[in-house]
């Protein structure tokens, strides 16, 4: 299943390689939403870029209107995950930003449910 792509409009006359300038997030806490907004730099103006995830876990999603990657990992995602964000211009010139995203376990407070409560008198 292909991962969603993000499209931002600019125009590059000389087909210069686009470079992702934002620093990727490296760790998140489970059950806490996080975002990473991807930005690219280009020496020439007016380039059309497409951003995509070429590698990434399923708990990452993208928003084509904002170039934002949303992270919502849960307890099952606790681990380190390889991610590759790619920026591509109209001429097919690409730049990849590989990184590892670690999902941290957060100890939740214990909960008491009715079904497991026994009261002796």
C-alpha positions as CSV (number, residue, x, y, z in Angstrom):
1,X,0.0,0.0,0.0
2,X,1.6,3.3,-1.0
3,X,2.1,5.9,1.6
4,X,0.3,9.3,1.1
5,X,2.3,12.2,-0.5
6,X,2.4,15.9,0.3
7,X,2.5,18.5,-2.5
8,X,3.8,22.1,-2.1
9,X,4.1,24.5,-5.0
10,X,7.3,26.4,-6.0
11,X,9.1,26.6,-9.3
12,X,12.8,25.7,-9.9
13,X,14.2,26.8,-13.3
14,X,17.7,25.2,-12.9
15,X,16.6,21.8,-11.3
16,X,18.6,22.3,-8.2
17,X,18.5,19.4,-5.6
18,X,15.9,20.3,-2.9
19,X,17.2,19.7,0.6
20,X,15.0,19.1,3.7
21,X,16.0,21.7,6.2
22,X,13.9,20.7,9.2
23,X,15.3,18.4,11.9
24,X,13.2,15.3,12.2
25,X,11.8,14.2,15.6
26,X,13.7,11.4,17.1
27,X,11.5,10.1,19.8
28,X,7.9,10.4,21.0
29,X,5.9,9.1,23.9
30,X,3.2,6.5,23.4
31,X,-0.4,7.8,23.3
32,X,0.8,11.4,22.9
33,X,0.1,13.0,19.5
34,X,3.1,14.7,17.8
35,X,3.7,16.5,14.6
36,X,6.7,17.0,12.3
37,X,6.3,19.7,9.6
38,X,8.7,19.0,6.7
39,X,10.3,22.0,5.0
40,X,12.7,22.0,2.1
41,X,15.2,24.6,0.9
42,X,16.1,25.3,-2.7
43,X,18.4,27.9,-4.2
44,X,16.1,28.7,-7.1
45,X,12.6,29.9,-6.7
46,X,9.2,28.6,-7.8
47,X,9.7,24.9,-7.4
48,X,7.0,22.3,-7.1
49,X,7.8,19.7,-4.5
50,X,6.2,16.5,-3.5
51,X,6.9,15.2,-0.1
52,X,6.3,11.5,0.8
53,X,7.2,8.8,3.3
54,X,9.1,6.1,1.4
55,X,9.5,4.2,4.7
56,X,7.6,4.5,7.9
57,X,5.4,2.8,10.4
58,X,1.6,2.8,10.0
59,X,1.0,5.1,12.9
60,X,2.5,8.0,10.8
61,X,0.0,10.0,8.6
62,X,0.5,13.0,6.4
63,X,-1.5,16.1,5.6
64,X,-1.2,17.3,2.0
65,X,-2.3,20.8,2.9
66,X,0.3,21.5,5.6
67,X,3.3,19.1,4.8
68,X,2.7,17.8,8.3
69,X,3.5,14.3,9.5
70,X,1.3,13.3,12.4
71,X,2.5,10.7,14.9
72,X,0.1,8.8,17.1
73,X,1.8,5.7,18.5
74,X,0.3,3.4,21.1
75,X,1.6,0.8,23.5
76,X,2.0,-1.7,20.6
77,X,4.4,0.6,18.8
78,X,7.0,0.9,21.6
79,X,10.3,0.3,19.7
80,X,12.6,2.1,17.2
81,X,11.2,2.6,13.7
82,X,13.1,3.5,10.5
83,X,11.5,6.5,8.6
84,X,12.5,8.0,5.3
85,X,11.0,11.3,4.2
86,X,11.6,12.1,0.5
87,X,11.2,15.4,-1.3
88,X,10.9,15.3,-5.1
89,X,10.7,18.1,-7.6
90,X,8.9,18.0,-11.0
91,X,12.1,16.9,-12.8
92,X,12.4,13.9,-10.6
93,X,15.3,15.2,-8.5
94,X,15.0,13.7,-5.0
95,X,16.5,14.2,-1.6
96,X,15.9,11.7,1.3
97,X,15.9,12.4,5.0
98,X,16.3,9.0,6.8
99,X,15.9,8.9,10.6
100,X,14.9,6.6,13.4
101,X,11.8,7.4,15.4
102,X,11.8,5.8,18.9
103,X,8.5,5.4,20.7
104,X,8.9,5.6,24.5
105,X,6.8,3.7,26.9
106,X,4.9,5.8,29.5
107,X,3.8,4.0,32.6
108,X,0.1,4.6,33.0
109,X,-1.5,4.9,36.5
110,X,-3.4,1.8,37.5
111,X,-7.1,1.8,37.1
112,X,-9.8,0.0,39.1
113,X,-12.7,-1.3,37.3
114,X,-16.1,-2.4,38.7
115,X,-15.7,-5.9,37.5
116,X,-12.5,-6.4,39.5
117,X,-13.5,-4.7,42.7
118,X,-14.4,-6.9,45.7
119,X,-15.6,-5.4,48.9
120,X,-15.8,-7.5,52.0
121,X,-17.9,-6.4,55.0
